[in-house]
């Protein structure tokens, strides 16, 4: 015997092609928006925003963003124990995942002896 307070749960299966695939133009727009957003975030973190540039390489479903900045700003970009770059990577990954794109943010390795 059941009480009248039970809820019935129903789920729809969307794997039958019900949702649209995003076309290439939209994917390219999303990648470019991700690049611009990443550039804005990095520029706000570093002392020399004029030396920041972000480029990307696009694969089928993966985009690799490469951040270039002045060697003296690299510590600010990485942050204490990598917190800044981890946060930036998390935001970009979440933003791009909504479009079905895997995002990777790379920063350059600069030898500390060469940065002086």
C-alpha positions in Angstrom: 0.0 0.0 0.0 1.4 3.4 -1.0 0.7 6.9 0.2 -0.3 9.6 -2.2 2.9 11.5 -1.6 5.2 9.5 -3.9 6.7 11.2 -7.0 7.1 9.5 -10.3 10.4 10.1 -12.0 10.6 9.9 -15.8 13.6 10.4 -18.0 13.9 11.1 -21.6 16.6 9.5 -23.7 18.3 12.2 -25.8 20.8 9.8 -27.5 18.4 9.2 -30.4 19.7 12.2 -32.3 17.3 14.6 -30.6 19.8 17.3 -29.9 21.5 19.2 -32.7 25.2 19.0 -33.5 27.0 22.3 -33.4 28.3 23.3 -36.8 31.9 24.2 -37.5 31.2 27.9 -37.6 29.8 27.9 -34.1 32.7 25.8 -32.9 35.2 28.2 -34.4 33.3 31.1 -32.8 33.4 29.4 -29.4 37.1 28.8 -29.7 37.7 32.4 -30.6 35.6 33.5 -27.6 37.6 31.2 -25.4 40.8 32.7 -26.7 39.6 36.3 -26.1 38.3 35.4 -22.6 41.6 33.7 -21.7 43.6 36.7 -22.9 41.4 39.0 -20.7 41.8 36.8 -17.6 45.6 36.6 -18.0 45.9 40.3 -18.7 44.1 41.0 -15.4 46.6 38.8 -13.5 49.9 40.0 -14.7 51.8 43.3 -14.4 52.6 43.6 -18.1 49.4 43.0 -20.0 50.8 44.4 -23.2 53.2 41.4 -23.4 50.4 38.8 -23.2 49.3 36.9 -26.3 47.1 33.8 -26.6 47.1 31.5 -29.6 45.3 28.2 -30.2 45.6 25.1 -32.2 42.3 23.3 -33.0 41.9 19.6 -33.4 38.7 17.7 -34.1 37.2 18.2 -30.6 40.2 19.5 -28.7 41.6 23.0 -28.5 45.1 23.8 -27.2 45.5 27.4 -26.0 49.1 28.6 -25.7 49.6 31.6 -23.4 52.8 33.7 -24.0 53.8 36.4 -21.6 56.9 38.2 -20.3 59.1 35.8 -18.3 58.9 38.0 -15.3 55.1 37.6 -15.3 55.2 33.9 -15.4 55.2 33.6 -11.6 52.1 35.8 -11.4 50.4 33.7 -14.0 51.1 30.4 -12.2 50.4 31.8 -8.7 51.1 30.4 -5.4 51.2 26.6 -5.6 49.7 26.9 -9.1 46.4 28.2 -7.9 46.0 31.0 -10.6 46.7 28.8 -13.6 44.6 25.9 -12.1 41.7 28.3 -11.7 42.1 29.7 -15.2 42.3 26.2 -16.7 39.1 25.2 -14.8 37.1 28.1 -16.0 38.2 27.7 -19.7 37.6 23.9 -19.5 34.1 24.4 -18.1 33.3 27.2 -20.7 34.4 25.1 -23.6 32.9 21.8 -22.3 29.5 23.4 -22.7 30.1 23.4 -26.4 31.5 19.8 -26.4 35.1 21.0 -26.9 38.0 19.8 -24.7 40.3 22.8 -23.8 43.9 22.6 -22.7 45.8 25.7 -21.5 49.6 25.6 -22.0 52.1 28.0 -20.5 55.7 28.3 -21.7 58.5 26.8 -19.7 61.1 29.4 -19.2 64.4 28.5 -17.6 64.8 30.7 -14.5 68.4 31.3 -15.3 67.5 32.7 -18.7 64.8 35.0 -17.3 67.4 37.2 -15.5 
